[in-house]
Amino acid sequence: MEIKLTVNTQNFEKKLQGFADKAADMKAIVPIINEEIREDLILRFKSSPSTTTGGEVYGGQQWQELSEGYLRTHPKRQSGQIYIDTGAFRDAMTTTGEVKLSGDGEFTFEVNAPNAEKLQKARPVLFWHNDLIKKITDKIRNRLK
């Protein structure tokens, strides 16, 4: 499964203010993006709200609580946290997920999680936010100096 990150590489080039030219190829920065996104996901899952209340996660997205019907049919999840109550999705996203640069200049995140696209739509796990972009661009600047 893959989840598209809807930021074109040109936006990074603007943020990097010319440093991307030194990389000669955007593929050279993919490992940096991978590392920062993995760390970002770990922080997001650590901030995961209760399945019964929902709430804001790291990066500023709101995750809605799980439905009463779902919790009624899955009572063990009533005391858990969204997307980490079983750990399977969290583990797939933070250990096997990988950023790739697509041919159209966008980043994709490939992960071996059967419901990744559906879960991403319901409660975005993977998204750009100012802190993440700043961390990535700062790290790229430091490596390209």
Helices and strands as residue ranges (DSSP letters): E 2-8, H 9-16, H 19-23, G 26-29, H 30-46, E 55-56, E 62-63, H 68-73, G 75-79, H 88-91, I 92-96, E 98-101, E 106-110, H 116-122, H 130-144
